[in-house]
Amino acid sequence: MSDLLELSPFDPATERRVAIIADWLPPDFGAVGQYMQMRARALAERGHDVTLIGLSSGEGSACQEAWGKGTLTEIRLSARPVPRSSFLARLAWTVATNLRLVASGFGALRAADGILFTGSPPLLIHLLAPLKPLWRGRLVYRITDFHPECLIAGRDRPSRVLGLLLGLTNFWRRRIGGFEVLGLDQLKRLRETGVREERIALVRDGAPVSFGDDVVAEPLPADLRGSCVLLYAGNFGVAHDVETVAEGYRLHHRAGTGRVRLWLSATGAGADDLVARFTEQGLPFHKSQPVPLDRLAGLLRAPDAHLVTLKDAFVGFVMPSKIYACIDSGKPVLFVGSAASDVDLLAHAAGPDGYWRVACGDAAGFAAALETLADRSSESRQ
């Protein structure tokens, strides 16, 4: 993986003061917030004075501390969860939250020599880019997820409104100082919008946890013991393939040996959909909430293998960051998705003998992969 990693950190000599905007900061669950807190701490270690502005499900707070050669200030805004009732409710939440984030960190943003913002919350570019004359520092967009492309990919029909929003988004993208992408597939997508490649840096996330000898695997839930366990950990949302997993799992239990049990340590609409289907069909599975970050390494060491999924329409628009920790855990990976995704690139490079890929829509292939996984698990226990 190291040969693909191209870091482009801010220069401590010329960009000492850095402001970062993200969404949910730890201990709240959210991959973007976890990675941006890690990034903020790493920059402070190098000598930057970093201000990290994000969200909290608890009370709002602001604190500053010396960190390495620099300082780290965290501004947390108390926020309610993202409403899932309707698109308009989510849009209203996004607009209000983006305004609060920028207003709360306005002083730090004005003083910063460099500003790093992400794709979460979405559409921040429509606030930060028009205000670019107010910022003295370089504006860097770390594209975690592409918006509004993800909204467009999740729809069955074209939307004129979203098409206009995409055109406006691309207009602002061409006026951003620099970009960071999570994968080569994202780099290709960004180039297609008209952004020159010399303004784009590949900066991979890596795993948010380490797997030293002191990491003890979490105990398996009682109803999973004695089975071959396939774990899906994290968010299972609209970008992830439900149909292939649901039908392939059903085939495995109705027409196959049924030796694999799916463990969903997950949130999201996709996880809820799988729970409803498996419950209706009487299929065995286990559902639990995602664990705190300090327990994540132990959780990822617990199963026989990890499940990662991504719909074809979202390739290059979304990069499932969980793949790094899944690989580092030393456990096999089963990916439901396209070979054009960087998930396939990374997992295959890490060890093709412990990796299987199934194309989206190939339920029979998924069921066959579960049989292979069960055979391998049985052999390793003998």
Secondary structure, 3 states (H helix, E strand, C coil): CHHHCCCCCCCCCCCCEEEEEEEECCCCCCHHHHHHHHHHHHHHHHCCEEEEEEEECCCCEEEEEEECCEEEEEEEEECCCCCCCCHHHHHHHHHHHHHHHHHHCHHHHHHCCEEEEECCCCCCHHHHCCCHHHCCCEEEEEECECCCHHHHHCCCCCCHHHHHHHHHHHHHHCCCCEEEECCHHHHHHHHHCCCCHHHEEECCCCCCCCCCCCCCCCCCCHHHCCCEEEEEEEECCCCCCCHHHHHHHHHHHHCCCCCEEEEEEEECHHHHHHHHHHHHHCCCEEEECCCCHHHHHHHHCCCCEEEEECCHHHECCECCCHHHHHHHCCCCEEEECCCCCHHHHHHHHHCHHHEEEECCCCHHHHHHHHHHHHHHHHHHHC
